[in-house]
Amino acid sequence: MSPPSTLTQKESVNTRDYVNEIASSSVYSPPTQDPQRILRQMMGLCKHIYSRGLIEGSGSDVTIRVFDKDYHLHRIILYQNSYFSSLLEGPWKESGAKIIELKFDDENITPEAFKIALSRLYGRLDETISPSQVLSLLATASFLDLQDLCEMCVEVILRDIKDTTVVHYLIFATSHFYGTHSEKITEACFTFLCREGYDNPKLEQAFLDLPAEWMKRVIESDAFWVPTEYDRYTFARNIVQKRRARVYNRQQRLYNSDSAYAEEPNAIPDTRTTEINAPSSSTIKRRPTSPFSYHTRCSSSSPPSPLYPSPPQTTDPDEATYTAIFTHGIYYAHMTFEELKIILRDRDEITQLPFAPENVPKEALWQQIDLRNKIENASESEITLSISSMEIPPNSSGMHFEIPSDDTTHIGEALTGLEDMIGGGTKSMKDGEGRGTVEYSLFAPFRFSVEFADVAKLKEKQRVYSKTRFYAGSNWNMYIQKIKTPRKGIQLGVYLHRHSMPDLSVSPSSHPSSTPTKTSPDDTCTQQLSTKVNQDKSFSKYADKRKTVRTWFKIFCPARGPSHGLTQFQSSPDNFALMQSWGWKSSSLCQDDYLLDVRDYDGSSGNSCQSGSSSTLKFSVVMGHV
């Protein structure tokens, strides 16, 4: 008889062989798990931990004291969080303490937000986040390193960005740095202002409330959607004028409240650069107090009279920013002579000074004539104008603009290379490819913006063209085209197009006159600014007879959806013959995030290029010859 140990060993071997045989048999299949049952079990466990652990404090082994309230918690639960794990297990005095008191320097962290954050650690996952509590919750979650909760807060914020909240969110994100979460909020607010700021009247108050530096960043940005550079100027001067008026009225109220019988004050000082040629305050005549008007009076041979007695001499810290906007943030060189003449006469009713320093439009006109001279004197076979440089002279005081040296796409996805749709040729492109020596243009680039409506209704291969814009002797525009490819499906083609040369034979009678009817001398510059100049008969219109020009360009497209992303297509200099275009095919521009308003977005339809939803796309273009 064999010893028991041998029998046991043999029996064990036979059992193992049997299990292996069953497991390898094709007949055997393990019982399927019911997902709903597993979910119910997990929810039951979370509910148990939350109610017995956090609410009742059963089995607590550590007390966290926050805002004078004790939370009886559990180390094993807190260890899942990196902040508490470091606090309880690290080389700190709190690691072995029974009671730990937390104090926060961030005023955004509140008792309610801290309680919600703890609830997440204890399995409470169904609590909704409202916009009223989202900022304090983001601050708390960021402090406690609850990244999932931070991301949820950012999603709520991005969906809530609108005319009444954008400034609040922007100031919050830039005043308190919560890592990439602050960056996402800042970028989303910036994109929203760039996309909607110009043509949404409800956002005027936002631009009045914005910190001056952020107002400057938006207005001078290449991504800011504004039809023309002249429209950019009128938008900026209207906002700046109203901001100055608000400061003036505030100072006037303070002055009147201090002394109703005070000595007559001096005028608001000139806080612009010393290059501005303006009369001193002692030469400005006073007129009785009257209701405040936002119409700016035009300058002729003598300065206009102020509409109000001025408060005591003071300096608005935002004035330096305003000066920078009108000096460097607007590219005057491609405006018409008639537009520049209006700008030279346009004065602010508070400071009685031109919005743009007088030398700036004059220098822009000279640069415009210089560029025209180079183009008109070039032969038809010349492609480049030699208006770029690889070095900036050390003593140069002028502006220089970097020319893209590669073809890249930023933020956008699923993009193909540059493609010549007219000529049929293609140009391969990879992100960052072809990065070479940086060159700078000696002339300001040209900027314009366009909008395409009902993109979702666009038929396959159908092209929709924007209005043409004159730049450097040629008419340019954009067009979009829906394209279906076997590999990538529905895509949207986005192209910059050299349309034609201007027709200089157009008679004045073929277009309505842009000059206003005869008016009194008191007509305002605001009326003139709102009058469109007859572009076809402008002194600044001429024809570039070259067969091919070499041009770099960038196209910006801001998303409407909850991400508020900004896609940038960038091209190094390419050759444009007449009727030739270069551009991209994009899958991302067909997504709801770009086509639908955030209020209409539910994330379910996925591809608006194939749906019947109302959709618009806005593009801002910046371009320049080399």
GUZA-966437 format. One line per 2 residues: number of its first residue (from 1); their letters; for each residue y, x, z of C-alpha. Coordinates in Angstrom, 1 decimal. Layout:
REM GUZA-966437
NUM = A = Y X Z | ...;
This chain:
REM GUZA-966437
1 = MS = 0.0 0.0 0.0 | 3.4 1.4 -1.0;
3 = PP = 6.0 2.0 1.5 | 8.6 -0.6 1.9;
5 = ST = 11.4 1.7 0.8 | 9.6 2.3 -2.6;
7 = LT = 9.1 -1.5 -3.1 | 12.8 -2.1 -2.3;
9 = QK = 13.9 0.6 -4.6 | 11.8 -0.7 -7.4;
11 = ES = 12.9 -4.2 -6.9 | 16.5 -3.1 -7.0;
13 = VN = 15.9 -1.4 -10.3 | 14.3 -4.4 -11.8;
15 = TR = 17.2 -6.6 -10.6 | 19.8 -4.3 -12.2;
17 = DY = 17.8 -4.3 -15.5 | 17.7 -8.1 -15.4;
19 = VN = 21.5 -8.4 -14.9 | 22.2 -5.9 -17.7;
21 = EI = 19.8 -7.8 -20.0 | 21.5 -11.1 -19.3;
23 = AS = 25.0 -9.7 -19.7 | 24.1 -8.2 -23.1;
25 = SS = 22.5 -11.4 -24.3 | 24.4 -13.3 -27.0;
27 = VY = 23.2 -16.5 -25.4 | 24.9 -15.8 -22.1;
29 = SP = 28.6 -16.7 -21.7 | 30.6 -16.7 -18.5;
31 = PT = 32.0 -20.0 -17.3 | 35.5 -20.6 -18.6;
33 = QD = 38.5 -20.6 -16.2 | 40.6 -23.7 -16.2;
35 = PQ = 44.3 -22.5 -16.5 | 45.6 -25.6 -14.9;
37 = RI = 43.3 -25.1 -11.9 | 44.5 -21.5 -11.6;
39 = LR = 48.1 -22.5 -11.8 | 47.6 -25.2 -9.1;
41 = QM = 46.0 -22.6 -6.8 | 48.9 -20.1 -7.4;
43 = MG = 51.5 -22.8 -6.8 | 49.7 -23.9 -3.6;
45 = LC = 49.7 -20.3 -2.4 | 53.4 -19.8 -3.2;
47 = KH = 54.3 -23.1 -1.4 | 52.2 -22.0 1.6;
49 = IY = 53.9 -18.6 1.8 | 57.3 -20.1 1.4;
51 = SR = 57.0 -22.9 3.9 | 55.0 -21.1 6.6;
53 = GL = 56.3 -17.6 6.0 | 60.0 -17.9 5.2;
55 = IE = 60.9 -21.4 6.6 | 58.8 -21.3 9.8;
57 = GS = 58.5 -17.5 10.2 | 54.8 -17.7 11.2;
59 = GS = 53.3 -14.2 11.8 | 56.6 -12.4 11.4;
61 = DV = 56.6 -8.7 12.1 | 60.2 -7.9 11.2;
63 = TI = 63.6 -9.6 11.7 | 66.4 -9.2 9.1;
65 = RV = 69.8 -10.1 10.5 | 72.3 -11.1 7.8;
67 = FD = 75.6 -12.9 8.2 | 74.9 -13.5 11.9;
69 = KD = 71.6 -15.2 11.0 | 68.1 -14.0 11.8;
71 = YH = 65.3 -14.2 9.2 | 61.8 -13.8 10.6;
73 = LH = 60.1 -12.1 7.8 | 56.9 -10.1 6.9;
75 = RI = 56.7 -6.5 5.9 | 53.7 -7.2 3.5;
77 = IL = 55.9 -9.6 1.6 | 59.0 -7.4 1.6;
79 = YQ = 57.0 -4.4 0.4 | 56.9 -5.9 -3.1;
81 = NS = 60.6 -5.3 -3.4 | 61.9 -1.8 -4.1;
83 = YF = 64.9 -2.1 -1.8 | 63.0 -3.4 1.2;
85 = SS = 60.1 -1.1 0.5 | 62.4 1.9 0.7;
87 = LL = 64.2 0.5 3.7 | 61.0 -0.2 5.7;
89 = EG = 58.9 2.7 4.6 | 61.5 5.4 3.9;
91 = PW = 62.8 8.1 6.3 | 65.4 5.8 7.8;
93 = KE = 65.9 4.6 11.4 | 65.3 1.0 10.2;
95 = SG = 61.8 1.7 9.1 | 60.3 1.3 12.5;
97 = AK = 62.8 -1.2 13.9 | 61.9 -4.7 14.8;
99 = II = 65.4 -6.1 14.0 | 67.3 -4.7 11.0;
101 = EL = 70.9 -5.8 10.4 | 72.2 -5.7 6.9;
103 = KF = 75.9 -5.5 6.0 | 77.4 -5.7 2.5;
105 = DD = 80.6 -4.2 1.1 | 80.5 -6.5 -1.9;
107 = EN = 82.4 -9.6 -1.2 | 80.5 -11.5 -3.9;
109 = IT = 77.3 -11.5 -1.8 | 77.1 -14.7 0.2;
111 = PE = 74.7 -16.2 2.8 | 73.6 -18.9 0.3;
113 = AF = 72.8 -16.3 -2.4 | 70.9 -14.1 0.0;
115 = KI = 68.8 -17.0 1.1 | 68.0 -17.8 -2.5;
117 = AL = 67.0 -14.2 -3.1 | 64.6 -14.2 -0.2;
119 = SR = 63.2 -17.5 -1.4 | 62.2 -15.7 -4.7;
121 = LY = 60.4 -13.0 -2.7 | 58.5 -15.7 -0.8;
123 = GR = 57.3 -17.6 -4.0 | 60.1 -20.2 -4.5;
125 = LD = 60.4 -19.9 -8.3 | 61.5 -23.4 -9.2;
127 = ET = 65.0 -23.3 -7.9 | 67.6 -23.8 -10.6;
129 = IS = 70.7 -21.5 -10.9 | 74.0 -23.3 -11.3;
131 = PS = 77.1 -21.6 -12.8 | 78.9 -22.2 -9.5;
133 = QV = 76.6 -19.9 -7.6 | 75.5 -17.5 -10.4;
135 = LS = 78.0 -14.7 -9.7 | 77.2 -14.4 -6.0;
137 = LL = 73.5 -14.6 -6.9 | 73.8 -11.8 -9.5;
139 = AT = 75.6 -9.6 -7.0 | 72.9 -10.2 -4.3;
141 = AS = 70.0 -9.8 -6.7 | 71.5 -6.6 -8.0;
143 = FL = 71.9 -5.2 -4.5 | 68.3 -6.1 -3.6;
145 = DL = 67.0 -4.8 -7.0 | 65.6 -8.2 -8.0;
147 = QD = 65.7 -7.5 -11.8 | 64.0 -10.7 -12.9;
149 = LC = 66.5 -12.8 -10.9 | 69.4 -10.6 -12.4;
151 = EM = 68.2 -11.4 -15.9 | 68.0 -15.1 -15.1;
153 = CV = 71.6 -15.0 -13.8 | 72.8 -13.2 -16.9;
155 = EV = 71.2 -15.8 -19.1 | 73.0 -18.6 -17.2;
157 = IL = 76.3 -16.7 -17.5 | 75.9 -16.1 -21.3;
159 = RD = 75.2 -19.8 -21.8 | 78.2 -20.8 -19.8;
161 = IK = 80.8 -18.6 -21.6 | 83.5 -20.9 -23.0;
163 = DT = 87.3 -21.1 -23.2 | 87.7 -22.0 -19.5;
165 = TV = 85.2 -19.4 -18.1 | 85.4 -16.3 -20.4;
167 = VH = 88.2 -14.6 -18.6 | 86.6 -15.2 -15.2;
169 = YL = 83.3 -13.7 -16.3 | 85.0 -10.8 -18.0;
171 = IF = 87.0 -9.8 -15.0 | 84.0 -10.2 -12.7;
173 = AT = 81.8 -8.0 -14.9 | 84.5 -5.3 -15.3;
175 = SH = 85.6 -5.3 -11.7 | 82.1 -5.0 -10.2;
177 = FY = 79.5 -2.7 -11.9 | 76.0 -4.2 -11.8;
179 = GT = 74.5 -1.8 -14.3 | 73.3 -3.1 -17.6;
181 = HS = 73.9 -6.7 -16.4 | 77.6 -6.1 -16.2;
183 = EK = 77.5 -4.5 -19.7 | 75.8 -7.5 -21.2;
185 = IT = 78.3 -9.9 -19.8 | 81.2 -7.8 -20.9;
187 = EA = 79.9 -7.4 -24.4 | 79.2 -11.2 -24.6;
189 = CF = 82.7 -12.1 -23.5 | 84.2 -9.6 -25.9;
191 = TF = 82.1 -11.0 -28.8 | 83.0 -14.5 -27.9;
193 = LC = 86.7 -13.7 -27.9 | 86.4 -11.8 -31.2;
195 = RE = 84.7 -14.7 -32.9 | 86.6 -17.7 -31.5;
197 = GY = 89.9 -16.2 -30.4 | 92.0 -16.6 -33.5;
199 = DN = 91.3 -20.2 -34.6 | 90.4 -21.9 -31.3;
201 = PK = 93.6 -23.3 -29.8 | 91.8 -23.8 -26.4;
203 = LE = 91.5 -20.0 -26.1 | 95.2 -19.4 -26.1;
205 = QA = 95.3 -19.7 -22.3 | 92.5 -17.2 -22.1;
207 = FL = 94.5 -14.6 -24.0 | 97.5 -15.3 -21.7;
209 = DL = 95.3 -14.7 -18.7 | 93.4 -11.7 -20.0;
211 = PA = 94.2 -8.3 -18.5 | 96.6 -6.7 -21.0;
213 = EW = 94.2 -3.8 -21.8 | 91.4 -6.3 -22.7;
215 = MK = 93.8 -8.4 -24.8 | 94.6 -5.2 -26.7;
217 = RV = 90.9 -4.3 -27.2 | 90.2 -7.7 -28.7;
219 = IE = 93.2 -7.9 -31.0 | 93.0 -4.4 -32.3;
221 = SD = 89.2 -4.5 -32.8 | 87.7 -4.4 -36.3;
223 = AF = 85.3 -7.1 -35.1 | 88.2 -9.6 -34.3;
225 = WV = 87.9 -12.5 -36.7 | 91.3 -13.0 -38.3;
227 = PT = 91.9 -13.7 -42.0 | 94.4 -11.0 -42.7;
229 = EY = 96.2 -8.2 -41.0 | 99.4 -10.1 -41.3;
231 = DR = 97.7 -13.0 -39.4 | 96.6 -10.4 -36.8;
233 = YT = 100.3 -9.5 -36.3 | 101.5 -13.1 -36.0;
235 = FA = 98.7 -13.9 -33.5 | 99.6 -10.8 -31.4;
237 = RN = 103.3 -11.5 -31.4 | 102.8 -15.1 -30.4;
239 = IV = 100.5 -14.2 -27.5 | 102.8 -11.3 -26.3;
241 = QK = 105.9 -13.5 -26.5 | 104.3 -16.2 -24.3;
243 = RR = 103.1 -13.6 -21.8 | 106.6 -12.1 -21.6;
245 = AR = 108.0 -15.6 -21.2 | 105.6 -16.3 -18.3;
247 = VY = 106.6 -13.1 -16.5 | 110.3 -13.8 -17.2;
249 = NR = 110.1 -17.3 -15.8 | 108.2 -16.0 -12.7;
251 = QQ = 110.9 -13.4 -12.1 | 113.6 -16.0 -12.7;
253 = RL = 112.2 -18.3 -10.0 | 112.0 -15.4 -7.6;
255 = YN = 115.6 -14.4 -8.4 | 116.9 -17.9 -8.0;
257 = SD = 115.0 -18.4 -4.7 | 116.4 -15.2 -3.2;
259 = SA = 120.1 -16.0 -3.9 | 121.6 -18.9 -5.7;
261 = YA = 125.0 -17.1 -5.7 | 123.8 -13.5 -6.5;
263 = EE = 125.8 -11.3 -8.8 | 125.0 -11.7 -12.5;
265 = PN = 121.9 -9.5 -13.2 | 121.3 -7.1 -16.0;
267 = AI = 119.1 -7.8 -18.9 | 115.4 -7.0 -18.9;
269 = PD = 115.1 -3.3 -19.8 | 113.7 -1.8 -22.9;
271 = TR = 110.2 -0.8 -21.9 | 109.2 0.2 -25.4;
273 = TT = 109.2 3.7 -26.8 | 112.6 5.5 -27.1;
275 = EI = 112.3 5.4 -30.9 | 113.2 1.7 -31.0;
277 = NA = 116.8 1.3 -32.2 | 118.1 -1.6 -30.1;
279 = PS = 121.4 -2.5 -28.6 | 121.9 -1.9 -24.9;
281 = SS = 121.9 -4.8 -22.5 | 125.7 -4.5 -22.0;
283 = TI = 126.3 -5.4 -25.6 | 124.3 -8.6 -25.5;
285 = KR = 126.3 -11.7 -25.1 | 125.2 -14.3 -22.6;
287 = RP = 124.9 -18.0 -23.2 | 124.3 -20.8 -20.8;
289 = TS = 120.9 -21.6 -19.4 | 119.0 -23.9 -21.7;
291 = PF = 115.4 -25.1 -22.0 | 113.1 -22.3 -22.9;
293 = SY = 112.2 -22.0 -26.6 | 109.3 -20.1 -28.1;
295 = HT = 111.0 -19.7 -31.5 | 112.0 -16.1 -32.1;
297 = RC = 115.3 -15.7 -33.8 | 115.6 -13.3 -36.7;
299 = SS = 117.7 -10.2 -36.6 | 120.5 -9.7 -39.1;
301 = SS = 123.4 -7.4 -38.6 | 123.9 -8.3 -35.0;
303 = PP = 121.4 -8.9 -32.3 | 120.6 -12.5 -31.3;
305 = SP = 121.8 -13.9 -28.0 | 119.4 -14.3 -25.1;
307 = LY = 118.5 -17.8 -24.3 | 118.5 -17.3 -20.5;
309 = PS = 120.4 -15.3 -17.9 | 118.1 -12.4 -17.0;
311 = PP = 116.6 -11.7 -13.6 | 117.1 -8.4 -11.9;
313 = QT = 116.0 -5.3 -13.7 | 112.3 -4.8 -13.6;
315 = TD = 109.5 -3.2 -15.5 | 106.4 -5.2 -16.6;
317 = PD = 103.4 -2.8 -16.5 | 101.9 -4.5 -19.5;
319 = EA = 104.8 -3.5 -21.8 | 103.2 -0.1 -22.6;
321 = TY = 100.1 -2.0 -23.7 | 102.1 -4.3 -25.9;
323 = TA = 103.8 -1.3 -27.5 | 100.4 0.2 -28.2;
325 = IF = 99.2 -3.0 -29.9 | 102.1 -3.2 -32.3;
327 = TH = 102.3 0.6 -32.9 | 98.6 1.5 -33.4;
329 = GI = 96.5 -1.7 -33.1 | 97.7 -3.3 -36.4;
331 = YY = 97.4 -1.7 -39.8 | 100.6 -2.5 -41.6;
333 = AH = 100.0 -0.3 -44.7 | 98.2 -3.0 -46.6;
335 = MT = 100.6 -5.9 -45.9 | 103.0 -6.9 -48.7;
337 = FE = 106.5 -5.7 -48.9 | 107.7 -9.2 -48.2;
339 = EL = 105.6 -9.4 -45.1 | 106.8 -6.1 -43.8;
341 = KI = 110.4 -7.3 -44.3 | 109.8 -10.3 -42.2;
343 = IL = 108.2 -8.2 -39.5 | 111.3 -5.9 -39.4;
345 = RD = 113.5 -8.9 -38.7 | 111.1 -10.5 -36.1;
347 = RD = 112.5 -10.1 -32.6 | 111.3 -11.1 -29.2;
349 = EI = 113.6 -13.7 -27.5 | 113.1 -12.1 -24.1;
351 = TQ = 113.6 -8.4 -24.9 | 115.7 -9.0 -28.0;
353 = LP = 113.8 -6.1 -29.6 | 111.4 -6.0 -32.6;
355 = FA = 107.8 -6.6 -31.7 | 106.8 -3.6 -33.9;
357 = PE = 108.9 -0.4 -33.4 | 111.2 -0.3 -36.4;
359 = NV = 109.8 3.0 -37.7 | 106.2 1.6 -37.9;
361 = PK = 106.6 -0.9 -40.7 | 108.8 1.5 -42.6;
363 = EA = 106.2 4.3 -42.4 | 103.6 1.8 -43.4;
365 = LW = 105.5 0.9 -46.5 | 105.8 4.6 -47.4;
367 = QQ = 102.1 5.0 -46.9 | 101.5 2.0 -49.1;
369 = ID = 103.6 3.5 -51.9 | 101.9 6.9 -51.5;
371 = LR = 98.5 5.3 -51.9 | 99.6 3.3 -54.9;
373 = NK = 101.0 6.4 -56.5 | 97.7 8.2 -56.2;
375 = IE = 95.8 5.2 -57.7 | 98.1 4.6 -60.6;
377 = NA = 98.2 8.3 -61.5 | 94.4 8.7 -61.4;
379 = SE = 92.5 8.7 -64.7 | 90.1 5.9 -65.4;
381 = SE = 87.1 8.2 -64.9 | 88.2 9.5 -61.5;
383 = IT = 86.2 8.0 -58.6 | 87.7 9.6 -55.5;
385 = LS = 91.4 10.0 -54.5 | 91.1 13.0 -52.2;
387 = IS = 92.6 11.1 -49.3 | 90.2 12.4 -46.6;
389 = SM = 90.0 15.5 -44.5 | 87.3 17.2 -42.4;
391 = EI = 89.9 18.5 -40.0 | 92.8 16.9 -38.2;
393 = PP = 95.8 19.2 -38.1 | 96.6 20.3 -34.5;
395 = NS = 100.2 19.2 -34.8 | 99.5 16.0 -36.6;
397 = SG = 101.1 12.9 -35.1 | 99.7 10.4 -37.6;
399 = MH = 96.6 8.3 -37.2 | 93.3 9.4 -38.7;
401 = FE = 90.3 7.1 -39.2 | 86.7 8.3 -39.2;
403 = IP = 84.8 7.7 -42.3 | 81.1 6.6 -41.8;
405 = SD = 78.7 9.3 -42.9 | 75.5 7.2 -42.7;
407 = DT = 74.2 3.8 -43.4 | 73.2 2.1 -40.1;
409 = TH = 72.8 -1.3 -38.5 | 73.7 -1.8 -34.9;
411 = IG = 72.3 -4.6 -32.8 | 71.0 -6.6 -35.8;
413 = EA = 67.3 -6.5 -36.6 | 64.9 -6.8 -39.5;
415 = LT = 67.3 -5.2 -41.9 | 66.6 -3.7 -45.2;
417 = GL = 68.5 -0.9 -46.9 | 71.7 -1.1 -48.9;
419 = ED = 71.0 -2.8 -52.2 | 73.0 -3.1 -55.4;
421 = MI = 72.5 -6.7 -56.4 | 74.4 -6.5 -59.7;
423 = GG = 73.1 -3.2 -61.1 | 69.6 -3.7 -59.8;
425 = GT = 69.4 -0.4 -58.1 | 68.4 0.1 -54.5;
427 = KS = 69.4 2.6 -51.9 | 66.9 3.3 -49.1;
429 = MK = 68.3 3.5 -45.6 | 67.1 4.3 -42.2;
431 = DG = 69.1 4.0 -39.0 | 71.0 7.3 -38.4;
433 = EG = 69.9 8.8 -41.7 | 72.2 11.1 -43.6;
435 = RG = 74.5 12.0 -40.7 | 76.6 14.8 -41.9;
437 = TV = 80.0 16.4 -41.4 | 82.6 13.9 -40.1;
439 = EY = 85.5 13.2 -42.4 | 88.7 11.4 -41.6;
441 = SL = 90.8 9.2 -43.9 | 94.5 9.9 -44.0;
443 = FA = 95.2 6.2 -44.8 | 94.6 3.2 -42.7;
445 = PF = 91.6 1.0 -43.7 | 91.9 -2.5 -45.0;
447 = RF = 90.6 -5.4 -42.9 | 90.0 -9.0 -43.6;
449 = SV = 87.7 -11.8 -42.4 | 85.8 -14.7 -44.0;
451 = EF = 83.8 -17.7 -42.9 | 80.9 -19.5 -44.6;
453 = AD = 80.1 -23.1 -43.6 | 76.8 -24.9 -43.8;
455 = VA = 74.7 -21.8 -44.2 | 71.6 -23.7 -43.4;
457 = KL = 72.1 -25.9 -46.5 | 72.3 -22.9 -48.8;
459 = KE = 69.7 -23.0 -51.5 | 67.5 -20.1 -52.3;
461 = KQ = 69.1 -17.5 -54.6 | 72.4 -19.5 -54.5;
463 = RV = 75.5 -17.3 -54.0 | 78.5 -18.5 -52.0;
465 = YS = 81.7 -16.4 -52.5 | 84.6 -16.0 -50.2;
467 = KT = 88.2 -16.0 -51.2 | 89.3 -12.8 -52.9;
469 = RF = 91.6 -10.3 -51.0 | 93.7 -7.7 -52.7;
471 = YA = 93.2 -4.1 -51.6 | 94.4 -0.9 -53.4;
473 = GS = 94.6 -2.3 -56.9 | 91.4 -4.5 -56.9;
475 = NW = 90.4 -7.9 -55.7 | 87.6 -7.9 -53.2;
477 = NM = 85.5 -10.6 -51.6 | 82.2 -11.2 -49.8;
479 = YI = 79.3 -13.4 -50.8 | 76.1 -14.5 -49.1;
481 = QK = 72.7 -15.4 -50.7 | 69.5 -16.8 -49.2;
483 = IK = 66.5 -14.8 -50.3 | 62.8 -15.4 -49.7;
485 = TP = 60.6 -12.3 -49.6 | 56.8 -12.3 -49.3;
487 = RK = 56.8 -9.9 -46.3 | 59.9 -10.9 -44.3;
489 = GI = 60.2 -14.6 -45.2 | 63.7 -16.1 -45.4;
491 = QL = 66.5 -13.6 -45.3 | 70.2 -13.8 -45.8;
493 = GV = 71.9 -11.3 -48.1 | 75.4 -10.2 -47.1;
495 = YL = 77.4 -8.3 -49.7 | 80.8 -6.7 -50.3;
497 = HR = 81.9 -7.3 -53.8 | 84.5 -5.6 -56.0;
499 = HS = 85.5 -8.8 -57.9 | 88.2 -7.9 -60.4;
501 = MP = 91.5 -6.3 -61.1 | 94.7 -8.3 -60.3;
503 = DL = 96.2 -10.3 -63.2 | 99.7 -9.0 -63.3;
505 = SV = 100.7 -11.4 -66.1 | 100.7 -14.5 -63.8;
507 = SP = 104.0 -16.3 -64.2 | 105.9 -17.4 -61.1;
509 = SS = 105.7 -21.1 -62.3 | 101.9 -21.0 -62.1;
511 = HP = 102.0 -20.8 -58.3 | 104.0 -22.8 -55.8;
513 = SS = 106.9 -20.8 -54.4 | 106.2 -19.4 -51.0;
515 = TP = 109.9 -19.1 -50.0 | 111.2 -21.9 -47.8;
517 = TK = 113.9 -24.3 -48.9 | 117.5 -23.5 -48.2;
519 = TS = 118.0 -23.6 -44.4 | 120.7 -22.8 -41.9;
521 = PD = 121.1 -19.3 -40.5 | 119.5 -20.4 -37.2;
523 = DT = 116.1 -20.8 -38.9 | 113.6 -18.8 -36.8;
525 = CT = 111.3 -16.0 -37.7 | 108.4 -18.2 -36.5;
527 = QQ = 109.0 -20.5 -39.4 | 109.1 -17.5 -41.8;
529 = LS = 106.0 -16.0 -40.2 | 104.1 -19.3 -40.9;
531 = TK = 105.1 -19.2 -44.5 | 102.5 -17.6 -46.8;
533 = VN = 104.0 -15.0 -49.1 | 103.2 -15.5 -52.8;
535 = QD = 100.6 -12.7 -53.1 | 100.3 -12.9 -56.9;
537 = KS = 104.0 -12.0 -57.5 | 104.4 -9.6 -54.6;
539 = FS = 106.0 -6.2 -55.1 | 103.0 -4.7 -53.5;
541 = KY = 100.5 -6.0 -56.2 | 99.3 -3.6 -58.8;
543 = AD = 96.1 -2.8 -60.7 | 93.6 0.0 -60.2;
545 = KR = 92.4 0.8 -63.7 | 89.6 3.1 -62.6;
547 = KT = 86.2 2.0 -63.8 | 84.6 3.0 -60.5;
549 = VR = 85.9 3.5 -57.0 | 84.3 5.1 -54.0;
551 = TW = 84.6 3.0 -50.8 | 83.1 2.9 -47.3;
553 = FK = 82.9 -0.3 -45.4 | 81.6 -2.0 -42.2;
555 = IF = 80.7 -5.7 -41.8 | 80.7 -7.4 -38.4;
557 = CP = 79.0 -10.6 -37.6 | 79.2 -12.2 -34.1;
559 = AR = 76.5 -14.5 -32.9 | 77.3 -18.0 -31.7;
561 = GP = 74.2 -18.5 -29.6 | 73.6 -17.7 -26.0;
563 = SH = 73.2 -13.9 -26.5 | 76.7 -13.5 -28.1;
565 = GL = 75.4 -10.4 -29.9 | 77.5 -8.5 -32.4;
567 = TQ = 75.7 -7.2 -35.5 | 77.4 -4.4 -37.4;
569 = FQ = 76.4 -3.2 -40.9 | 77.9 0.2 -41.7;
571 = SS = 77.9 1.9 -45.1 | 78.9 5.5 -46.0;
573 = PD = 81.0 5.7 -49.2 | 79.4 4.0 -52.2;
575 = NF = 80.5 3.6 -55.8 | 81.8 0.2 -56.8;
577 = AL = 82.3 -0.6 -60.4 | 83.9 -3.9 -61.3;
579 = MQ = 81.7 -6.9 -60.4 | 79.4 -4.6 -58.4;
581 = SW = 78.4 -5.2 -54.8 | 76.6 -3.5 -52.0;
583 = GW = 75.1 -5.1 -48.9 | 72.1 -5.9 -46.7;
585 = KS = 69.4 -8.5 -46.4 | 69.0 -9.7 -42.8;
587 = SS = 66.4 -11.8 -41.0 | 68.4 -11.9 -37.8;
589 = LC = 71.4 -13.7 -39.4 | 69.1 -16.7 -40.1;
591 = QD = 68.3 -17.2 -36.4 | 69.8 -19.9 -34.3;
593 = DY = 71.5 -17.4 -32.2 | 73.9 -16.6 -35.0;
595 = LL = 74.2 -20.0 -36.6 | 74.3 -22.6 -33.8;
597 = DV = 76.9 -23.1 -31.1 | 75.6 -22.3 -27.7;
599 = RD = 76.0 -26.0 -26.7 | 73.6 -27.0 -29.5;
601 = YD = 71.1 -24.2 -28.9 | 67.7 -25.1 -27.5;
603 = GS = 65.7 -22.2 -28.8 | 63.2 -24.5 -30.4;
605 = SG = 64.0 -24.5 -34.1 | 63.9 -20.7 -34.4;
607 = NS = 65.2 -20.3 -38.0 | 68.3 -22.3 -38.9;
609 = CQ = 68.2 -21.1 -42.5 | 65.3 -23.5 -42.9;
611 = SG = 66.7 -26.3 -40.8 | 69.2 -29.0 -41.5;
613 = SS = 71.5 -28.0 -38.6 | 75.2 -27.5 -39.1;
615 = ST = 75.9 -23.8 -39.2 | 78.6 -21.3 -39.9;
617 = LK = 78.8 -17.6 -40.1 | 81.9 -15.5 -39.6;
619 = FS = 82.3 -11.9 -41.0 | 84.9 -9.3 -40.4;
621 = VV = 85.2 -6.5 -42.9 | 86.8 -3.1 -42.6;
623 = MG = 86.9 -0.8 -45.7 | 88.6 2.2 -47.2;
625 = HV = 88.7 4.3 -50.3 | 88.0 8.0 -50.3;
